Amino acid sequence: MKKVVSLLAVLFLFAGLASAVTYSTNTYTGIADFTNSGTIDFSFTLKNVIDDGAASQLAWTSSDAFVTSSTTVKWVRADQYAEVKANITKAGFNVYMYQTNTKSTNYKAETPRTNADKSKVYSGLVNKDLKGGENKGYIPVAFSLVGKKNKNITYDQATSTTSATRSDKFFTDFADKKENGSSNFDLTYTKIAGLVGPVFGQGEYGDWTGSEVVDNTAYMYFFGGFSKIRGGDVYGTDQLHVIQVTE
């Protein structure tokens, strides 16, 4: 069962497990019953970096984003961040974040771009007029999940990492495909919360969270990869989803 809502979703799901013990000579009922539905406390809240005030969308107003000539990508932090709180004891409950830009009305992605690994992707901010494509069609977006708030946090694709203190990833679109046609959408990659709390990564023994996470709360900062921006260019997305699923 799942529910999808742009940017913020809050869904509470409960279920019980029950069993009875029997013996060959006598039957006993009701003495070995166990029910534990688990609890869910999850929130994804956008706030302004400058004052921690409530926000409703991501925006970039820094002059660093208005790169008018360079073809070198310059990564600029958005004016907003997300507070991700996940205190979950219900088995099988996970939270994922992804885009569906090809289904957008305002910023529809019709043509993908090619990533360094040769995959075709539709993720990021879409050029409203060009509707995607290789040349100026997108502004890629990365995000960093950390355990401590940091107004001065920066991002560099060359040094992106998944560690005990920081997890760097890119926005992923559900329509992203490999050149050979197989799906490039990875639920494991897009998972942001589960039983461990905010999910920084996955390993041999399952999900793990950051070493600096306190009270099951992490902070997500967003970075746009700007280059060749011209006056009058309009980029955006209205198809960023946080989806909560009981699996």
C-alpha positions in Angstrom: 0.0 0.0 0.0 1.4 3.4 -0.9 0.6 7.1 -1.1 2.3 9.7 -3.1 2.3 13.4 -2.4 4.5 16.1 -3.9 7.3 17.1 -1.4 5.5 16.0 1.7 3.6 12.9 2.6 2.4 11.8 6.1 0.8 8.3 6.3 0.2 6.1 9.3 -0.3 2.4 8.7 -0.9 -0.2 11.3 -1.2 -4.0 11.2 -1.2 -6.8 13.7 0.4 -10.3 13.8 -1.2 -13.1 15.8 -0.4 -16.7 16.4 -1.6 -19.6 18.5 0.4 -22.5 19.9 -0.9 -26.1 19.7 0.3 -29.4 21.2 -0.4 -33.0 20.2 -2.4 -33.9 23.2 -4.1 -30.7 24.2 -5.0 -27.5 22.4 -4.5 -24.1 24.1 -5.8 -20.9 22.7 -5.1 -17.3 23.6 -2.0 -17.9 25.8 0.6 -17.3 23.1 -0.8 -14.4 21.3 1.5 -11.5 20.3 0.5 -8.3 18.6 2.8 -5.4 17.7 1.7 -3.1 15.0 4.7 -0.8 15.4 4.7 3.0 15.3 5.5 5.6 12.6 6.7 9.1 13.2 8.0 10.6 9.9 8.1 14.1 8.6 9.8 15.8 5.7 9.8 19.6 6.3 11.2 22.3 4.0 12.8 25.2 5.8 14.8 28.3 4.7 18.5 28.0 5.4 18.8 31.7 6.4 16.4 31.6 9.3 15.0 28.1 9.6 11.6 29.5 8.7 8.9 27.4 7.0 9.2 27.1 3.2 7.0 25.7 0.4 9.5 25.2 -2.4 13.1 25.0 -3.4 14.7 28.1 -4.9 18.1 29.4 -5.9 18.7 33.2 -5.6 22.5 33.2 -5.1 24.4 35.2 -7.8 26.6 32.1 -8.0 23.8 30.3 -9.9 23.7 32.8 -12.7 26.6 31.4 -14.7 26.3 33.1 -18.1 29.2 31.7 -20.1 31.2 28.9 -18.4 30.6 25.3 -19.5 32.0 24.1 -16.2 29.3 23.0 -13.8 29.1 25.1 -10.7 27.3 23.5 -7.8 25.2 26.0 -5.8 23.2 25.3 -2.6 19.5 26.0 -2.7 18.0 28.6 -0.3 16.1 25.8 1.4 16.8 22.5 3.2 14.7 19.6 4.4 14.4 18.4 8.0 14.0 14.6 7.8 12.6 13.0 11.0 12.1 9.3 11.0 11.4 7.4 14.2 9.9 4.1 12.9 9.3 0.8 14.6 6.9 -0.7 12.0 8.6 -3.5 10.0 8.6 -3.0 6.2 7.9 0.7 6.4 10.2 2.7 4.1 10.3 6.2 2.6 11.6 7.0 -0.9 12.2 10.2 -2.8 12.1 10.5 -6.6 10.8 12.7 -9.5 8.3 12.1 -12.4 9.3 15.0 -14.7 8.0 13.3 -17.8 4.5 13.6 -16.3 4.8 17.3 -15.4 2.7 20.0 -16.9 4.7 23.1 -16.2 8.2 21.6 -16.6 7.7 18.6 -18.7 10.8 16.5 -19.7 10.3 15.1 -23.2 13.9 14.4 -24.1 16.5 12.9 -21.7 20.1 13.8 -21.3 23.1 11.5 -21.1 24.9 11.0 -17.9 28.6 10.2 -17.5 27.8 6.5 -17.2 25.9 6.6 -20.5 22.5 6.3 -18.9 19.6 8.4 -20.1 18.0 10.5 -17.4 15.2 12.9 -16.9 16.0 14.1 -13.4 16.8 17.5 -12.0 15.3 20.9 -13.0 13.9 21.0 -16.5 14.2 23.9 -19.0 10.6 25.0 -19.4 11.0 25.9 -23.1 13.4 23.2 -24.3 11.7 20.5 -22.3 15.0 18.7 -21.7 17.7 17.5 -24.1 21.4 17.5 -24.1 22.1 21.2 -24.5 20.9 23.4 -21.7 17.9 21.1 -21.2 18.5 20.4 -17.5 20.1 21.6 -14.3 21.1 18.4 -12.4 20.3 18.4 -8.7 22.2 16.6 -6.0 21.4 16.4 -2.3 23.4 15.8 0.9 22.0 14.1 3.9 23.9 15.0 7.1 23.4 14.7 10.9 24.1 18.3 11.7 22.7 21.6 10.3 25.3 23.4 8.2 24.5 26.7 6.5 27.9 26.7 4.8 27.8 23.2 3.4 29.1 22.8 -0.2 29.0 20.1 -2.8 31.5 18.8 -5.4 30.7 16.0 -7.7 34.3 14.9 -7.8 34.4 14.3 -4.0 30.8 13.2 -3.4 30.6 10.5 -0.7 28.6 8.0 1.3 30.0 8.0 4.8 29.0 7.9 8.4 28.6 11.7 8.5 27.3 12.5 5.0 25.4 10.8 2.1 25.5 12.5 -1.3 23.1 11.4 -4.1 21.4 12.8 -7.2 17.7 13.3 -7.8 16.4 10.3 -9.7 13.4 10.2 -12.0 11.2 7.2 -12.3 11.5 7.3 -16.1 15.3 7.2 -16.1 16.5 4.4 -18.4 19.8 2.8 -19.3 20.9 3.0 -23.0 20.1 -0.7 -23.3 16.5 -0.1 -22.2 16.7 -1.7 -18.8 15.3 0.3 -15.8 17.8 2.6 -14.2 15.4 3.3 -11.3 16.7 2.0 -8.0 14.4 2.1 -4.9 17.4 1.2 -2.7 19.2 4.3 -4.0 16.2 6.6 -3.5 15.4 5.4 0.1 15.7 8.2 2.6 14.1 6.6 5.7 13.3 3.3 7.4 13.7 1.4 10.6 17.1 2.8 11.3 15.8 6.4 10.9 17.1 8.6 8.1 18.9 6.2 5.7 22.4 7.3 4.7 23.3 4.0 2.9 22.9 0.3 2.6 25.4 -2.5 3.5 25.7 -6.2 4.1 23.4 -6.0 7.1 20.9 -3.6 5.6 20.2 0.1 6.0 22.4 2.3 8.2 22.0 5.9 9.4 24.5 8.7 10.1 26.8 8.6 13.1 25.9 12.3 13.9 22.1 11.9 13.7 20.4 13.0 16.9 16.8 12.2 17.8 16.3 10.4 14.5 16.5 13.7 12.7 18.8 14.5 9.7 19.1 17.5 7.4 19.0 17.4 3.6 20.7 20.1 1.6 20.1 20.6 -2.2 22.6 21.6 -4.8 22.0 22.7 -8.4 24.7 22.1 -11.1 24.6 25.4 -13.0 26.3 26.2 -16.3 25.6 28.1 -19.5 22.7 30.0 -17.9 21.3 32.8 -20.0 18.9 35.7 -19.2 15.3 34.6 -19.6 16.1 30.9 -18.9 13.4 29.2 -16.8 14.1 25.8 -15.1 12.0 24.0 -12.5 10.2 20.9 -11.4 6.8 20.3 -9.8 7.3 16.5 -9.7 9.4 15.8 -6.6 7.7 13.1 -4.5 8.3 11.7 -1.0 6.5 8.3 -0.9 5.9 6.2 2.1 5.4 2.5 1.6 4.6 -0.5 3.8 6.2 -3.4 1.9 
